[in-house]
Amino acid sequence: MTVLAHHTDTLTRDALAVLQPGFEGTTAPAWLLRRLGEGLHSVGLFGRNITSPGQLARLTAQLRAERDDVLVAIDEEGGDVTRLEVREGSSFPGNLALGTVDDTGLTRDVARELGRRLAACGVNLNWAPSADVNSNPDNPVIGVRSFGADTRLAARHTAAYVEGLQAAGVAACTKHFPGHGDTNVDSHLALPRIDAGPDTLAARELVPFKAAVAAGTKAVMSAHILVPALDATRPATLSPRILTGLLREELGYEGLIVTDGMEMNAIAGTYGIERGSVLAIAAGADAICVGGGLADEATVLRLRDALVAAVREGALPEERLADAAARVRDLAEWTRGERAAAVPGAPEGSAPGIGLTAARRALVLTGRASAVEAPYVATLAPVANIAVGDETPWGVAAELAALLPGTAAGVYREGAGAGEILAAAGDRTVVAVVRDAHRHRWMTRALDALVAARPDTVVVEMGLPRAEPRGALHIATHGASRVCGRAAAEVIAGA
């Protein structure tokens, strides 16, 4: 092999190594396996790739047959954002529920059990936890994904979650640096902006990330947000000042830096994914997450070729690309070592039912309801944000029907009113289920009218509980996972 050919091969392998692509289907396509053999080191899994734990384990085994040290990443936060149980709803409450309980031991145990289940399926990198401080209650994309609006609480639970997840041999990826909590725009759709000053950012947004670094998080995910106090021109994912100057040099972080999905409109709609990927690696990112929407071989080749061309044209230092690829390989080696050291089966102290236990502890009840028999469950459903997705079931109807046979239910969208719900309910007790009612005026109007007409109405808030409690009984679950619905249903049924 000539020197030039060897150099080209090294560049190509490094460019493939920094990509974390997705794919379609529940088995690995031939093109993905081929690229793993050529130097691709990471694969991202989404709900479309998973039907059961057994199928997922077979899929990851198929990937490892091609590359033993492959990083298999997933966006499994538990709570509202689940990929492992995308068709059933999560067996774990999310961050807000854990923050509401405020027991770091519980958070650590929940994360460890979640990590154990991921590891058993062959997943070794989790794009979680969210360390964002939810300082803006109107935030359309964070909300219950945050441990809360209190900085110190978010910091201690972020650290506990990282420790628990990594104790199970799964690398944590703390997100979304430098903090996505004070935004009112979803970065899937546009570029959010945070106008807080440097002192506020240091005292609020950065504190949980410092805690994650101290806890040894193996990865950090960047946010597609503009923070003028840190960089007036570049979003965090593309900013050398933020990724290298702040995260690496000031916070002393040495692990893997992963971008949020590059096909999100905050980047794709302003820079394009090829230029955005080059700028991200040049800024200090080590891995390019893509595949939530663009999940084909052509996208992988476009990004690979863009990175190689940028090195040859002098737009991306070759040593920066090599350093990024080395960090990916280092994390892959750590996960392989953790997998080899793992003891088969559930570890000592694991608690398979801990998710429901945590969800029960997170409930906050206001008022008291009379005994309910075969109620009418009216779910007032907003449009789900893209991170959560609308394919995951939520609510209390199915859980209540299992406890109270004869329960009836209906789903209502924007524009529906109390009259429509009352007509369907007849003389049954109404259980009104909402999600972030404070963000949806049509929900609050419907709730007010329902409670005025039927004072015995039970209200279940499964989002951020900011609206005034209503109804004979108001239940705040602090999340919409399956176990949160189960916990609320038990209260309503008197179980």
C-alpha positions as CSV (number, residue, x, y, z in Angstrom):
1,M,0.0,0.0,0.0
2,T,1.4,3.4,-0.9
3,V,1.8,6.1,1.7
4,L,-1.0,8.2,0.1
5,A,-3.4,5.2,0.0
6,H,-2.6,4.4,3.7
7,H,-3.3,8.0,4.6
8,T,-6.6,8.0,2.7
9,D,-7.6,4.7,4.5
10,T,-6.7,6.2,7.9
11,L,-8.8,9.4,7.2
12,T,-11.7,7.3,6.0
13,R,-11.7,5.1,9.0
14,D,-11.4,8.0,11.4
15,A,-14.3,9.8,9.6
16,L,-16.5,6.7,9.9
17,A,-15.5,6.2,13.6
18,V,-16.9,9.6,14.6
19,L,-20.4,8.9,13.2
20,Q,-23.3,7.5,15.2
21,P,-25.9,6.7,12.5
22,G,-29.3,5.0,12.8
23,F,-31.0,2.6,10.3
24,E,-34.4,1.3,9.4
25,G,-35.6,-2.1,10.5
26,T,-35.3,-4.6,13.3
27,T,-32.2,-6.4,11.9
28,A,-29.0,-4.8,10.8
29,P,-28.9,-4.0,7.0
30,A,-26.0,-5.3,5.0
31,W,-24.7,-1.8,4.4
32,L,-24.4,-1.1,8.1
33,L,-22.5,-4.3,8.8
34,R,-20.2,-3.5,5.9
35,R,-19.4,0.0,7.2
36,L,-18.7,-1.5,10.7
37,G,-16.1,-3.6,9.1
38,E,-14.6,-0.5,7.4
39,G,-14.3,1.5,10.6
40,L,-17.7,2.6,11.8
41,H,-17.7,2.3,15.6
42,S,-21.2,3.3,16.7
43,V,-24.8,2.7,15.9
44,G,-27.8,4.5,17.3
45,L,-31.1,2.7,18.0
46,F,-34.6,4.2,18.0
47,G,-38.0,2.9,18.7
48,R,-38.4,1.7,15.1
49,N,-35.6,-0.8,15.6
50,I,-37.1,-2.5,18.7
51,T,-40.0,-4.9,19.2
52,S,-38.9,-6.8,22.3
53,P,-35.9,-7.4,24.6
54,G,-35.2,-10.7,22.9
55,Q,-35.2,-9.1,19.4
56,L,-33.0,-6.3,20.6
57,A,-30.5,-8.8,22.1
58,R,-30.4,-10.6,18.8
59,L,-29.9,-7.3,16.9
60,T,-27.0,-6.2,19.1
61,A,-25.4,-9.7,18.8
62,Q,-25.6,-9.3,15.0
63,L,-23.7,-6.0,15.3
64,R,-21.1,-7.4,17.6
65,A,-20.5,-10.4,15.3
66,E,-19.1,-7.7,12.9
67,R,-17.4,-5.5,15.4
68,D,-17.0,-6.7,19.0
69,D,-16.4,-3.3,20.5
70,V,-19.3,-1.5,18.7
71,L,-21.0,1.3,20.7
72,V,-24.7,0.6,20.6
73,A,-26.4,3.8,21.7
74,I,-30.0,4.5,22.6
75,D,-32.2,7.4,23.8
76,E,-33.6,5.7,26.9
77,E,-34.4,8.3,29.6
78,G,-37.2,6.2,31.1
79,G,-40.4,8.2,31.8
80,D,-41.8,9.9,28.7
81,V,-38.8,9.2,26.5
82,T,-38.4,5.5,26.0
83,R,-37.2,3.4,23.1
84,L,-36.8,0.1,25.0
85,E,-40.6,0.1,25.7
86,V,-41.8,2.4,23.0
87,R,-45.0,0.4,22.3
88,E,-46.0,-0.2,26.0
89,G,-44.7,2.8,27.9
90,S,-41.8,2.8,30.3
91,S,-41.4,0.6,33.4
92,F,-39.6,3.6,35.0
93,P,-40.7,7.1,35.9
94,G,-38.7,9.9,34.4
95,N,-36.5,12.6,35.9
96,L,-39.2,14.9,37.2
97,A,-40.8,12.1,39.2
98,L,-37.4,11.2,40.7
99,G,-36.6,14.8,41.5
100,T,-40.0,15.2,43.2
101,V,-39.2,12.2,45.5
102,D,-35.7,13.7,46.0
103,D,-34.1,10.5,47.2
104,T,-30.7,10.2,45.4
105,G,-30.5,6.6,46.5
106,L,-33.7,5.8,44.7
107,T,-32.5,7.7,41.6
108,R,-29.3,5.7,41.6
109,D,-31.1,2.4,42.0
110,V,-33.6,3.2,39.3
111,A,-30.8,4.2,36.9
112,R,-28.9,1.0,37.8
113,E,-31.9,-1.2,37.1
114,L,-32.6,0.6,33.8
115,G,-28.9,0.2,32.9
116,R,-29.0,-3.5,33.8
117,R,-31.9,-4.0,31.4
118,L,-30.1,-2.2,28.6
119,A,-26.9,-4.1,29.2
120,A,-28.8,-7.4,29.1
121,C,-30.0,-6.4,25.6
122,G,-26.5,-5.5,24.5
123,V,-26.9,-1.7,24.7
124,N,-23.8,0.0,26.2
125,L,-24.3,3.8,25.6
126,N,-27.4,5.6,26.8
127,W,-28.1,9.2,25.7
128,A,-29.2,10.1,29.2
129,P,-29.7,11.6,31.7
130,S,-31.0,15.1,31.0
131,A,-29.2,17.5,33.3
132,D,-31.2,20.5,32.1
133,V,-32.5,22.8,34.9
134,N,-36.2,23.4,33.8
135,S,-36.1,27.0,34.7
136,N,-38.7,27.9,32.0
137,P,-42.0,26.1,32.7
138,D,-43.1,26.8,29.2
139,N,-40.2,24.9,27.7
140,P,-41.8,22.8,25.0
141,V,-39.1,20.0,24.8
142,I,-37.6,19.5,28.3
143,G,-40.4,19.7,31.0
144,V,-40.7,16.4,32.8
145,R,-37.4,15.2,31.3
146,S,-35.7,17.5,33.8
147,F,-35.2,16.6,37.5
148,G,-36.7,20.0,38.2
149,A,-36.2,23.8,38.4
150,D,-33.9,23.7,41.4
151,T,-30.3,23.7,40.4
152,R,-28.8,21.9,43.3
153,L,-31.5,19.2,43.2
154,A,-30.9,18.7,39.5
155,A,-27.2,18.4,40.1
156,R,-27.3,15.8,42.8
157,H,-29.8,13.6,40.9
158,T,-27.8,14.0,37.7
159,A,-24.7,12.6,39.5
160,A,-26.7,9.8,41.1
161,Y,-28.2,8.8,37.8
162,V,-24.7,8.7,36.1
163,E,-23.4,6.6,38.9
164,G,-26.3,4.2,38.8
165,L,-26.3,3.7,35.1
166,Q,-22.5,3.3,34.8
167,A,-22.5,0.8,37.7
168,A,-24.5,-1.4,35.3
169,G,-21.8,-1.1,32.7
170,V,-23.7,1.3,30.5
171,A,-22.0,4.6,29.6
172,A,-24.0,7.7,30.5
173,C,-24.3,10.6,28.1
174,T,-25.3,13.6,30.1
175,K,-27.3,16.2,28.1
176,H,-27.9,18.9,26.7
177,F,-24.8,21.0,27.3
178,P,-24.6,23.8,28.3
179,G,-28.3,23.5,29.4
180,H,-31.6,23.4,27.4
181,G,-33.9,24.3,30.3
182,D,-34.4,28.0,29.7
183,T,-35.7,27.7,26.2
184,N,-39.1,28.3,24.6
185,V,-38.3,26.7,21.2
186,D,-37.9,23.1,20.4
187,S,-34.5,22.6,18.7
188,H,-36.0,19.8,16.5
189,L,-37.8,22.7,14.8
190,A,-35.7,25.8,15.1
191,L,-32.7,27.3,16.8
192,P,-33.5,28.2,20.5
193,R,-31.7,31.1,22.2
194,I,-30.9,31.6,25.9
195,D,-30.2,35.2,26.9
196,A,-29.1,34.6,30.5
197,G,-25.9,36.3,31.5
198,P,-22.6,34.4,32.3
199,D,-23.2,34.6,36.1
200,T,-26.7,33.1,35.8
201,L,-25.4,30.4,33.5
202,A,-22.5,29.5,35.9
203,A,-24.9,29.4,38.9
204,R,-27.7,27.6,37.2
205,E,-27.2,25.7,33.8
206,L,-23.6,24.6,34.4
207,V,-23.9,23.2,38.0
208,P,-25.5,19.8,37.0
209,F,-22.9,19.3,34.3
210,K,-20.1,19.9,36.8
211,A,-21.7,17.3,39.0
212,A,-21.9,14.9,36.1
213,V,-18.2,15.4,35.3
214,A,-17.3,14.9,38.9
215,A,-19.4,11.7,38.9
216,G,-17.4,10.4,35.9
217,T,-19.9,10.6,33.1
218,K,-18.4,8.9,30.1
219,A,-20.1,11.1,27.6
220,V,-21.7,14.5,27.3
221,M,-24.2,15.6,24.6
222,S,-24.2,19.1,23.2
223,A,-27.3,21.2,22.7
224,H,-28.3,22.9,19.5
225,I,-28.9,26.3,21.3
226,L,-27.5,29.8,20.9
227,V,-26.1,31.2,24.1
228,P,-24.8,34.7,23.3
229,A,-23.2,35.1,26.7
230,L,-20.9,32.2,25.7
231,D,-20.8,32.5,21.9
232,A,-22.8,35.2,20.0
233,T,-22.5,33.5,16.6
234,R,-22.3,29.7,16.9
235,P,-24.8,27.3,18.6
236,A,-23.2,25.2,21.3
237,T,-22.8,22.1,19.1
238,L,-20.6,24.1,16.7
239,S,-18.9,26.4,19.2
240,P,-15.2,25.9,20.0
241,R,-15.7,28.4,22.9
242,I,-18.3,26.2,24.4
243,L,-17.2,22.7,23.7
244,T,-13.4,23.2,23.9
245,G,-13.0,26.3,26.0
246,L,-15.8,25.8,28.5
247,L,-16.4,22.0,28.7
248,R,-12.9,20.8,28.1
249,E,-10.7,23.5,29.5
250,E,-12.8,25.2,32.3
251,L,-14.8,22.2,33.5
252,G,-11.9,19.7,32.9
253,Y,-14.0,17.2,31.0
254,E,-12.0,14.5,29.2
255,G,-14.6,12.0,28.0
256,L,-16.6,11.7,24.8
257,I,-18.6,14.7,23.4
258,V,-21.6,13.7,21.3
259,T,-23.7,16.0,19.3
260,D,-27.5,16.0,19.5
261,G,-29.1,14.8,16.3
262,M,-27.6,16.7,13.4
263,E,-30.7,16.4,11.3
264,M,-32.6,18.5,13.8
265,N,-33.7,21.7,12.1
266,A,-31.6,23.9,14.5
267,I,-28.6,22.7,12.6
268,A,-29.8,21.1,9.4
269,G,-32.0,24.1,8.6
270,T,-29.2,26.7,9.2
271,Y,-25.9,25.0,8.4
272,G,-26.8,21.7,6.7
273,I,-25.7,18.4,8.1
274,E,-22.5,18.1,6.2
275,R,-21.1,21.5,7.1
276,G,-22.6,21.3,10.6
277,S,-20.8,18.0,11.2
278,V,-17.5,19.4,10.1
279,L,-17.9,22.5,12.3
280,A,-18.9,20.3,15.2
281,I,-15.8,18.1,15.1
282,A,-13.7,21.2,14.6
283,A,-15.3,22.8,17.6
284,G,-14.4,19.8,19.9
285,A,-17.2,17.3,19.4
286,D,-16.1,13.6,19.0
287,A,-19.2,11.9,17.8
288,I,-21.9,12.9,15.3
289,C,-25.3,11.7,16.2
290,V,-27.5,11.3,13.1
291,G,-30.3,8.8,12.2
292,G,-33.4,9.9,14.1
293,G,-34.7,11.0,10.7
294,L,-31.9,10.4,8.2
295,A,-31.2,6.7,8.5
296,D,-29.6,5.4,5.4
297,E,-26.2,4.6,3.9
298,A,-26.2,7.6,1.7
299,T,-26.3,9.9,4.8
300,V,-23.3,8.0,6.3
301,L,-21.3,8.3,3.1
302,R,-22.2,12.0,2.7
303,L,-20.9,12.8,6.2
304,R,-17.8,10.6,5.9
305,D,-16.9,12.2,2.6
306,A,-17.5,15.7,4.0
307,L,-15.2,15.1,6.9
308,V,-12.4,13.7,4.7
309,A,-12.8,16.6,2.2
310,A,-12.6,19.1,5.1
311,V,-9.3,17.6,6.3
312,R,-7.9,17.7,2.8
313,E,-9.0,21.3,2.2
314,G,-7.6,22.5,5.6
315,A,-11.0,23.3,7.1
316,L,-10.7,20.5,9.7
317,P,-7.3,19.7,11.3
318,E,-6.4,16.1,10.7
319,E,-5.2,15.7,14.3
320,R,-8.6,16.9,15.6
321,L,-10.4,14.2,13.6
322,A,-7.9,11.6,14.8
323,D,-8.4,12.8,18.4
324,A,-12.2,12.5,18.1
325,A,-11.9,9.0,16.6
326,A,-9.6,8.0,19.4
327,R,-12.1,9.1,22.1
328,V,-14.8,7.0,20.4
329,R,-12.5,4.0,20.4
330,D,-11.5,4.5,24.0
331,L,-15.1,4.5,25.1
332,A,-15.8,1.4,23.0
333,E,-12.9,-0.3,24.8
334,W,-14.3,0.7,28.2
335,T,-17.7,-0.8,27.4
336,R,-16.1,-4.0,26.1
337,G,-14.3,-4.3,29.4
338,E,-17.4,-3.7,31.4
339,R,-19.3,-6.3,29.3
340,A,-16.6,-8.9,29.9
341,A,-16.6,-8.2,33.7
342,A,-20.4,-8.4,34.0
343,V,-22.0,-11.2,36.0
344,P,-24.9,-12.8,34.1
345,G,-28.4,-12.2,35.6
346,A,-29.6,-9.6,37.9
347,P,-26.9,-8.0,40.1
348,E,-27.2,-8.2,43.9
349,G,-29.5,-5.6,45.2
350,S,-31.3,-5.1,41.8
351,A,-35.0,-4.4,42.2
352,P,-37.1,-5.2,39.0
353,G,-40.2,-3.5,40.6
354,I,-38.4,-0.3,41.6
355,G,-39.9,1.7,38.8
356,L,-43.5,1.3,40.1
357,T,-42.2,1.9,43.6
358,A,-40.7,5.2,42.5
359,A,-43.8,6.2,40.6
360,R,-46.0,5.7,43.6
361,R,-43.7,7.8,45.8
362,A,-43.7,10.6,43.2
363,L,-47.5,11.1,43.3
364,V,-48.8,14.4,44.8
365,L,-52.5,14.3,45.8
366,T,-54.8,17.3,46.4
367,G,-58.3,16.7,47.7
368,R,-60.1,13.5,48.2
369,A,-62.4,11.5,45.9
370,S,-65.2,9.2,46.7
371,A,-65.1,5.6,45.7
372,V,-65.1,5.3,41.9
373,E,-66.7,2.5,39.9
374,A,-66.2,2.1,36.1
375,P,-65.5,5.8,35.4
376,Y,-65.2,7.6,32.1
377,V,-61.6,8.5,31.3
378,A,-61.2,11.5,29.1
379,T,-57.6,12.0,27.9
380,L,-57.0,15.6,26.7
381,A,-54.0,14.9,24.4
382,P,-51.6,17.6,23.2
383,V,-49.3,17.2,20.2
384,A,-46.3,15.2,21.5
385,N,-42.9,16.8,21.1
386,I,-40.6,15.0,18.8
387,A,-38.2,13.7,21.5
388,V,-41.1,11.9,23.2
389,G,-42.9,10.8,20.0
390,D,-46.6,10.1,19.6
391,E,-46.2,6.3,19.3
392,T,-45.8,5.6,23.0
393,P,-49.1,5.1,24.8
394,W,-49.7,7.2,28.0
395,G,-52.5,8.0,30.4
396,V,-54.5,6.0,32.9
397,A,-57.3,4.5,30.9
398,A,-55.7,1.1,30.3
399,E,-54.5,0.8,33.8
400,L,-57.9,1.8,35.3
401,A,-59.7,-0.7,33.0
402,A,-57.5,-3.5,34.4
403,L,-58.4,-2.4,38.0
404,L,-62.1,-1.4,37.4
405,P,-63.7,-3.5,34.7
406,G,-66.2,-1.6,32.6
407,T,-64.2,1.6,32.5
408,A,-64.8,3.6,29.3
409,A,-62.5,6.0,27.7
410,G,-62.1,8.7,25.0
411,V,-59.3,10.8,23.6
412,Y,-59.8,14.5,22.9
413,R,-57.7,16.9,20.9
414,E,-57.5,20.7,20.7
415,G,-60.9,22.1,20.0
416,A,-62.7,19.6,22.2
417,G,-64.8,21.0,25.1
418,A,-66.5,19.8,28.3
419,G,-69.8,19.3,26.6
420,E,-68.5,16.7,24.3
421,I,-66.8,14.9,27.2
422,L,-69.9,15.0,29.4
423,A,-72.1,13.7,26.7
424,A,-69.8,10.7,26.3
425,A,-69.5,10.1,30.0
426,G,-73.2,10.0,30.8
427,D,-73.6,9.5,34.5
428,R,-70.2,8.0,35.0
429,T,-67.6,9.8,37.2
430,V,-65.2,11.6,34.9
431,V,-61.4,11.1,35.2
432,A,-59.8,13.9,33.1
433,V,-56.2,13.2,32.2
434,V,-54.0,16.1,30.9
435,R,-50.4,16.7,30.1
436,D,-48.9,20.2,30.7
437,A,-52.3,21.8,31.1
438,H,-50.7,25.2,31.9
439,R,-49.3,25.3,28.3
440,H,-52.6,24.6,26.6
441,R,-55.5,27.0,27.1
442,W,-58.0,24.7,25.6
443,M,-57.2,22.1,28.3
444,T,-57.7,24.5,31.2
445,R,-61.0,25.8,29.7
446,A,-62.2,22.2,29.4
447,L,-61.1,21.3,32.9
448,D,-62.8,24.4,34.4
449,A,-66.1,23.6,32.7
450,L,-65.9,19.9,33.6
451,V,-65.3,20.6,37.3
452,A,-68.1,23.3,37.3
453,A,-70.5,20.8,35.9
454,R,-69.2,17.7,37.8
455,P,-67.5,18.6,41.1
456,D,-66.7,15.0,41.6
457,T,-64.3,15.0,38.6
458,V,-60.9,13.5,39.1
459,V,-58.0,15.3,37.4
460,V,-54.7,13.6,36.6
461,E,-51.9,15.9,35.5
462,M,-49.2,13.7,33.8
463,G,-47.0,16.6,32.7
464,L,-45.5,19.6,34.6
465,P,-48.0,20.4,37.3
466,R,-48.1,24.2,37.0
467,A,-51.8,24.8,36.6
468,E,-54.0,25.3,39.7
469,P,-55.2,21.9,41.1
470,R,-58.8,21.2,40.0
471,G,-61.4,18.6,40.8
472,A,-62.5,16.6,43.9
473,L,-59.1,14.8,43.6
474,H,-56.1,16.2,41.7
475,I,-53.2,13.7,41.1
476,A,-49.9,15.0,39.9
477,T,-47.8,12.1,38.6
478,H,-44.8,14.2,37.4
479,G,-44.6,12.1,34.2
480,A,-46.5,10.1,31.7
481,S,-44.8,6.7,31.7
482,R,-46.8,3.5,32.1
483,V,-45.9,3.1,35.8
484,C,-46.9,6.7,36.5
485,G,-50.3,5.8,35.0
486,R,-50.5,2.7,37.0
487,A,-49.7,4.5,40.2
488,A,-52.4,7.1,39.6
489,A,-54.9,4.3,38.6
490,E,-54.3,2.6,41.9
491,V,-55.2,5.7,43.8
492,I,-58.4,6.3,41.8
493,A,-59.5,2.6,42.2
494,G,-58.7,2.6,45.9
495,A,-56.1,-0.2,45.4
